[in-house]
Structures are given as structure tokens and as C-alpha cells.
Amino acid sequence: MPIVWTDDPAANELLETDPLALLIGLVLDQQVKMEKAFAGPYELKRRLGHLDVRQIASMDPEKLGATFRERPALHRFPGSMATRVQALCQAIVKDSDLTIEIPKYTINMVKEIK
């Protein structure tokens, strides 16, 4: 049985199937309700048209920040969270071994939570 992270089944499915989405949700899970934080990756993907780690890592920070600030904002602190999400993606891209390990790590983490 899948974990219900948000009120949106599509957002929950993304969290279950895309390891980067889950990691972004974990980054956003600060000073907002859990449901808002974990719905963020789905909304970010909708706004960007993708959740590609390399594209997010190399995006113009101002453009990513503007995406986070679009109404309704993706987070209570959209600028700060855009910076943190981009830093996460840059760290993943920088360490190519980490890119390979993230799916395995995330899948194991989700199994433990269940």
C-alpha cells in the first residue's frame, strides 16, 4: 500500500516513482505542513515541465527562484528553498556515483517508512 503524502494522488504517485521528487519533498519539509512540502515536487514538475536533476542543477538561479515564487508559492520561503533544491541537484550531478545510488537509497528509505 503506497504512503499517502498529500491529498493529491498524482503527487503521491510521483513521490513513489521518482526518487528525486522524494528528495525534493524532504528538502521542502521545513516550516510548512507535510502535505504542502511533499506536493511541491509535483507542482515544480508541472511548472518546469520536468524534474531533470541536470537541468535543475544548471538552471539560472533567478529563473528557478521565480518558478518557486509563482502564486501559489511552492513554499513559505520560496527563494531559500529554490536555492536548497538547486544545491541538492548540483550535489547529485557533481557526484555521479550519488546519481546511481539515489534510487536505491530512496527506495530502501520508503520501504522502511512503510
LUMGUZA-263855 format. One record per residue: residue number from 1; x, y, z of N, C-alpha, C, O in turn. Coordinates in pm, whole numbers. Example, Ala and Ser with C-alpha at 12.3 -4.5 7.8 and 13.67 -1.06 7.14 Angstrom:
i,n_x,n_y,n_z,ca_x,ca_y,ca_z,c_x,c_y,c_z,o_x,o_y,o_z
1,1319,-569,780,1230,-450,780,1320,-330,780,1424,-332,846
2,1285,-225,708,1367,-106,714,1290,3,787,1341,114,804
//
This chain:
i,n_x,n_y,n_z,ca_x,ca_y,ca_z,c_x,c_y,c_z,o_x,o_y,o_z
1,85,-119,0,0,0,0,89,124,0,177,137,85
2,67,216,-95,152,335,-102,130,429,16,23,432,77
3,233,505,46,223,606,150,144,723,95,164,763,-20
4,54,778,175,-22,895,135,47,1017,193,34,1049,311
5,122,1086,106,199,1203,149,116,1330,139,131,1422,220
6,27,1335,37,-51,1455,9,-196,1415,-18,-232,1297,-14
7,-279,1516,-45,-419,1490,-81,-434,1464,-231,-544,1435,-278
8,-324,1474,-305,-327,1459,-450,-267,1325,-490,-147,1304,-473
9,-348,1234,-542,-296,1103,-581,-182,1111,-683,-89,1030,-679
10,-188,1207,-775,-81,1221,-875,51,1262,-808,158,1215,-847
11,43,1350,-710,164,1391,-637,220,1273,-558,342,1254,-553
12,133,1194,-498,177,1076,-424,245,975,-516,347,916,-480
13,189,957,-634,248,863,-730,387,910,-774,479,829,-786
14,402,1040,-797,533,1093,-835,636,1066,-725,749,1027,-753
15,596,1086,-600,686,1061,-487,727,914,-479,839,882,-439
16,636,826,-516,663,682,-513,751,635,-628,821,534,-616
17,746,707,-740,814,659,-861,938,738,-899,1019,690,-978
18,955,858,-846,1068,942,-884,1150,975,-759,1107,1055,-676
19,1268,914,-745,1350,937,-626,1385,1084,-605,1392,1130,-491
20,1408,1158,-713,1440,1300,-698,1322,1375,-638,1341,1464,-555
21,1201,1341,-678,1082,1406,-622,1076,1386,-471,1047,1480,-397
22,1103,1266,-427,1101,1239,-283,1209,1320,-211,1182,1376,-104
23,1328,1326,-267,1435,1403,-204,1400,1552,-199,1427,1619,-99
24,1341,1603,-306,1300,1744,-306,1192,1766,-200,1195,1867,-130
25,1099,1673,-188,997,1684,-83,1059,1689,55,1014,1764,142
26,1162,1610,76,1231,1611,206,1299,1744,231,1299,1793,344
27,1355,1804,127,1417,1937,141,1310,2040,175,1332,2127,260
28,1196,2031,110,1089,2129,132,1015,2111,264,940,2199,306
29,1035,1999,330,962,1968,454,1023,2043,572,1075,1983,666
30,1014,2176,565,1064,2263,671,967,2380,687,943,2454,592
31,914,2395,804,829,2508,841,704,2523,754,649,2632,742
32,660,2413,695,530,2409,626,468,2274,659,535,2183,707
33,339,2262,634,274,2134,657,334,2029,564,373,2059,451
34,341,1907,613,399,1797,536,333,1785,399,401,1765,298
35,200,1797,394,128,1783,268,171,1888,166,183,1858,47
36,195,2009,212,241,2118,124,382,2087,74,411,2102,-44
37,468,2043,164,607,2014,127,614,1905,22,686,1918,-77
38,541,1797,44,552,1683,-47,468,1698,-174,484,1620,-268
39,380,1797,-178,312,1831,-303,402,1919,-390,379,1931,-511
40,503,1980,-331,593,2070,-401,661,2010,-523,663,2075,-629
41,717,1890,-514,782,1834,-633,688,1817,-752,727,1839,-866
42,565,1778,-726,467,1762,-834,439,1896,-900,435,1907,-1023
43,420,1998,-817,392,2132,-871,516,2187,-942,503,2252,-1046
44,634,2161,-889,757,2205,-955,770,2139,-1092,806,2205,-1190
45,741,2012,-1099,746,1941,-1227,644,1998,-1324,672,2013,-1443
46,527,2030,-1276,423,2089,-1362,470,2224,-1416,451,2253,-1534
47,531,2305,-1332,574,2438,-1374,695,2433,-1468,702,2510,-1565
48,789,2344,-1440,910,2335,-1523,890,2247,-1646,957,2265,-1748
49,797,2153,-1637,778,2057,-1744,867,1935,-1729,869,1848,-1817
50,941,1928,-1620,1033,1815,-1594,1079,1821,-1449,1058,1920,-1379
51,1141,1713,-1405,1218,1710,-1280,1352,1647,-1315,1390,1544,-1258
52,1422,1706,-1406,1551,1655,-1451,1661,1716,-1365,1679,1838,-1362
53,1734,1630,-1295,1834,1675,-1200,1940,1764,-1265,1980,1864,-1206
54,1984,1729,-1384,2088,1808,-1451,2035,1945,-1496,2104,2046,-1486
55,1912,1946,-1545,1855,2074,-1588,1831,2167,-1469,1857,2287,-1479
56,1783,2113,-1358,1761,2197,-1240,1895,2246,-1185,1907,2362,-1145
57,1995,2159,-1184,2127,2196,-1134,2188,2311,-1213,2256,2397,-1156
58,2163,2314,-1343,2227,2415,-1427,2136,2534,-1460,2175,2623,-1535
59,2016,2537,-1405,1923,2647,-1432,1977,2779,-1379,2056,2782,-1284
60,1934,2886,-1442,1960,3018,-1388,1890,3026,-1253,1768,3005,-1246
61,1963,3055,-1146,1901,3059,-1011,1783,3155,-1003,1687,3129,-930
62,1790,3265,-1075,1678,3361,-1073,1552,3300,-1135,1441,3323,-1086
63,1570,3226,-1242,1455,3162,-1307,1394,3056,-1215,1271,3046,-1204
64,1479,2977,-1150,1427,2876,-1058,1356,2943,-940,1249,2899,-898
65,1416,3050,-889,1353,3124,-779,1217,3180,-820,1122,3175,-742
66,1209,3232,-942,1081,3285,-991,977,3173,-1003,859,3194,-977
67,1022,3055,-1042,932,2939,-1052,878,2904,-913,760,2874,-899
68,962,2908,-813,918,2879,-676,824,2988,-623,736,2960,-542
69,845,3113,-669,763,3224,-618,630,3240,-691,542,3311,-642
70,613,3174,-808,483,3183,-877,372,3154,-777,387,3069,-688
71,261,3224,-792,149,3201,-700,69,3079,-741,41,3061,-860
72,33,2995,-648,77,2998,-510,221,2951,-498,263,2857,-566
73,295,3017,-412,437,2984,-393,451,2838,-352,365,2782,-284
74,561,2778,-394,585,2636,-362,619,2616,-214,611,2504,-163
75,657,2722,-145,698,2710,-6,682,2845,62,672,2948,-4
76,678,2842,191,671,2965,270,792,3054,244,782,3176,249
77,906,2992,218,1030,3063,187,1079,3021,48,1176,2946,37
78,1012,3069,-56,1041,3017,-190,1183,3041,-239,1241,2954,-303
79,1240,3156,-211,1376,3184,-258,1478,3093,-194,1565,3037,-262
80,1467,3078,-65,1559,2991,9,1545,2845,-34,1645,2775,-50
81,1422,2801,-53,1401,2661,-92,1445,2636,-236,1493,2527,-267
82,1430,2734,-323,1480,2719,-460,1631,2700,-458,1685,2616,-530
83,1698,2777,-374,1844,2766,-360,1882,2628,-307,1977,2567,-356
84,1808,2580,-208,1840,2449,-149,1813,2334,-246,1891,2239,-252
85,1704,2343,-320,1673,2238,-417,1779,2237,-527,1822,2131,-571
86,1821,2355,-571,1923,2360,-674,2056,2306,-620,2127,2235,-691
87,2089,2338,-496,2211,2284,-434,2205,2132,-425,2305,2065,-449
88,2090,2078,-391,2072,1933,-388,2101,1874,-525,2177,1778,-538
89,2041,1931,-627,2060,1880,-763,2205,1894,-808,2258,1806,-875
90,2269,2003,-772,2409,2021,-808,2498,1918,-739,2592,1867,-799
91,2467,1887,-614,2545,1784,-542,2527,1648,-607,2623,1571,-617
92,2407,1618,-651,2382,1490,-717,2458,1482,-848,2520,1380,-879
93,2454,1589,-926,2523,1592,-1055,2675,1586,-1035,2745,1519,-1111
94,2723,1656,-935,2868,1659,-909,2923,1521,-876,3033,1486,-917
95,2846,1445,-802,2890,1312,-762,2813,1208,-843,2705,1165,-802
96,2867,1169,-956,2794,1078,-1045,2760,946,-976,2660,883,-1011
97,2841,902,-881,2808,781,-806,2680,801,-726,2601,708,-711
98,2661,921,-674,2541,952,-597,2417,942,-687,2312,897,-642
99,2430,983,-813,2318,973,-906,2272,829,-918,2152,801,-927
100,2365,737,-919,2332,595,-930,2273,543,-800,2181,462,-802
101,2324,590,-688,2282,539,-557,2149,595,-509,2082,531,-429
102,2109,713,-555,1987,776,-505,1864,687,-521,1790,669,-424
103,1839,631,-639,1717,547,-648,1718,432,-548,1617,406,-483
104,1830,364,-535,1838,251,-442,1818,298,-299,1743,236,-223
105,1884,406,-262,1872,460,-127,1729,504,-98,1673,472,7
106,1669,577,-191,1534,628,-171,1434,515,-163,1344,518,-78
107,1447,417,-248,1354,302,-245,1365,232,-111,1263,197,-51
108,1486,211,-62,1504,148,69,1445,234,180,1385,181,274
109,1463,364,170,1409,454,273,1257,447,275,1196,441,382
110,1194,447,158,1048,440,150,998,308,207,897,305,278
111,1069,198,177,1028,68,233,1035,71,384,947,15,451
112,1138,135,440,1150,141,587,1039,224,648,989,191,756
113,998,332,581,892,417,632,760,343,634,681,357,728
114,736,261,529,612,186,520,604,90,637,507,16,649
//
